[in-house]
Amino acid sequence: MEYTLILLILAGVFGLFMAWGIGANDVANAMATSVGAGALTIWQALVVAAVFEFAGAFLAGGQVTATIRKGIIDSSPFVSQPEVLAIGMLAALLGAGIWLLLASWRGWPVSTTHSIVGGLVGFALIAVGAEAVQWDKIGGIVASWVISPLLAGVLAYLLFMSVQVLVLRRSDPLAEAKRYVPFYIFLVGFILSLVTLFKGLKHVGLEVSTSQAYGIATLIGIAAAALGWVVIRNLRLDPSADTEFRFANVEKIFGILMVFTACGMAFAHGSNDVANAIGPVAAVISITQSGTVAQSSPLPIWVLLLGGVGIVLGLAMLGRRVIATVGKRITELTPSRGFAAEIAAASTVVLASGTGIPISTTHTLVGAVLGVGMARGISSLNLRVIGNVFMSWIITIPAGALVSIVSFIILRAIFIH
């Protein structure tokens, strides 16, 4: 195929740009509850994200990639013109990346999944027409955008209510926090380990049976809980702090838990949303190497590395603006509230990643934060900010599609004569 090397280089550059946008926007969402609740500083959040986002993208990022790469548009109309599909994938990456740059600069927490799906649909409509779009798949993904925040919201509501019943409403909340927080840490370790074992280790050649996976996840959960128990026992608490705020030391203990959940949320996000950047890149590589539109192709390891690196760079360079919106402006967060939101969102995201549904982390986390807020009453929610967030969600797909269409027209004029 003509221009093979140039197309490969552009795929790498545009994929890195898109991953950077994911880091600037969506990773900010994943870290926002921890930073907003005061459990992590911005620099500590960056370190956590660097390690666990990268691990999630590298170990567990392949399952959703298959859905993004093959499920959104029908590749059969491109069989006779594979170069058009390759250029379209580049246009989708560029369109979504430009929109994410603008949204992140404005501090809008938009969906990277919405962005890339909009980009794919935009170029397909121009290149072939409406028949190239798998509308049934789009419908399923749109349904998940409604279901995921609802599920995360309900989970967060129930988790925070359990915290209130087991800890905050007791006569000695500090003693109850020391007793129950290790169990919550076990839950974090167990859920995330289970999904990783089921779906995330195929790239490194490890296969485990269902019973083995449950056994290993249980052991990892117990180890995490034991580590948390040791940290809590050695935590320096200030009894005088409780005179000003009754739950000061309780929230300090939940701050330890939030470090565990931040790690979990970062891993969950990396495993799910890296597909938005590397799915189209993988398609371009497959087309340029084979010269045909293959329905399936191996995912090169360097592509997963590219996605992981881009995500971390985006958070470091521009993540603070969206963190301010999600972590502090929707509702007031404390470590106990932030924990409930984060573990509910993480559970929803890793469940979706395991089943191959590319959900929106943004929608999931905002749904979870709303669930925690509802547990305290609707007056605790900033409805104006929530309205602005919802509006930014609505315009994301059209915006991604529009920029993708312009990008495709330009790229097609350059590469196809």
Secondary structure as the mmCIF struct_conf table of DSSP 4:
data_model
#
loop_
_struct_conf.conf_type_id
_struct_conf.id
_struct_conf.beg_label_comp_id
_struct_conf.beg_label_asym_id
_struct_conf.beg_label_seq_id
_struct_conf.end_label_comp_id
_struct_conf.end_label_asym_id
_struct_conf.end_label_seq_id
TURN_TY1_P TURN_TY1_P1 GLU A 2 TYR A 3
HELX_RH_AL_P HELX_RH_AL_P1 THR A 4 ILE A 22
HELX_RH_PI_P HELX_RH_PI_P1 GLY A 23 VAL A 27
HELX_RH_AL_P HELX_RH_AL_P2 ALA A 28 GLY A 36
TURN_TY1_P TURN_TY1_P2 ALA A 37 GLY A 38
BEND BEND1 ALA A 39 LEU A 40
HELX_RH_AL_P HELX_RH_AL_P3 ILE A 42 ALA A 60
HELX_RH_AL_P HELX_RH_AL_P4 GLY A 62 LYS A 70
TURN_TY1_P TURN_TY1_P3 GLY A 71 GLY A 71
BEND BEND2 ILE A 72 ILE A 72
STRN STRN1 ILE A 73 ILE A 73
HELX_RH_3T_P HELX_RH_3T_P1 SER A 76 PHE A 78
TURN_TY1_P TURN_TY1_P4 VAL A 79 SER A 80
HELX_RH_AL_P HELX_RH_AL_P5 PRO A 82 ARG A 106
TURN_TY1_P TURN_TY1_P5 GLY A 107 GLY A 107
HELX_RH_AL_P HELX_RH_AL_P6 THR A 112 ALA A 127
TURN_TY1_P TURN_TY1_P6 VAL A 128 VAL A 128
HELX_RH_3T_P HELX_RH_3T_P2 ALA A 130 ALA A 132
STRN STRN2 VAL A 133 VAL A 133
HELX_RH_AL_P HELX_RH_AL_P7 TRP A 135 VAL A 163
HELX_RH_PI_P HELX_RH_PI_P2 GLN A 164 LEU A 168
TURN_TY1_P TURN_TY1_P7 ARG A 169 ARG A 169
BEND BEND3 ARG A 170 ASP A 172
HELX_RH_AL_P HELX_RH_AL_P8 PRO A 173 VAL A 195
HELX_RH_PI_P HELX_RH_PI_P3 THR A 196 GLY A 200
BEND BEND4 LEU A 201 LEU A 201
HELX_RH_3T_P HELX_RH_3T_P3 LYS A 202 VAL A 204
TURN_TY1_P TURN_TY1_P8 GLY A 205 GLY A 205
HELX_RH_AL_P HELX_RH_AL_P9 THR A 210 ARG A 233
TURN_TY1_P TURN_TY1_P9 ASN A 234 ASN A 234
TURN_TY1_P TURN_TY1_P10 PRO A 239 SER A 240
HELX_RH_AL_P HELX_RH_AL_P10 ALA A 241 GLU A 244
BEND BEND5 PHE A 245 PHE A 245
TURN_TY1_P TURN_TY1_P11 ARG A 246 PHE A 247
HELX_RH_AL_P HELX_RH_AL_P11 ALA A 248 ASP A 273
TURN_TY1_P TURN_TY1_P12 VAL A 274 VAL A 274
HELX_RH_AL_P HELX_RH_AL_P12 ALA A 275 SER A 290
BEND BEND6 GLY A 291 THR A 292
BEND BEND7 GLN A 295 GLN A 295
HELX_RH_AL_P HELX_RH_AL_P13 ILE A 301 LEU A 318
TURN_TY1_P TURN_TY1_P13 GLY A 319 GLY A 319
HELX_RH_AL_P HELX_RH_AL_P14 ARG A 320 ALA A 324
HELX_RH_PI_P HELX_RH_PI_P4 THR A 325 ARG A 329
BEND BEND8 ILE A 330 ILE A 330
STRN STRN3 THR A 331 THR A 331
HELX_RH_AL_P HELX_RH_AL_P15 PRO A 335 THR A 355
TURN_TY1_P TURN_TY1_P14 GLY A 356 GLY A 356
HELX_RH_AL_P HELX_RH_AL_P16 THR A 361 ALA A 375
TURN_TY1_P TURN_TY1_P15 ARG A 376 ARG A 376
HELX_RH_3T_P HELX_RH_3T_P4 ILE A 378 SER A 380
STRN STRN4 LEU A 381 LEU A 381
HELX_RH_AL_P HELX_RH_AL_P17 LEU A 383 PHE A 415
#
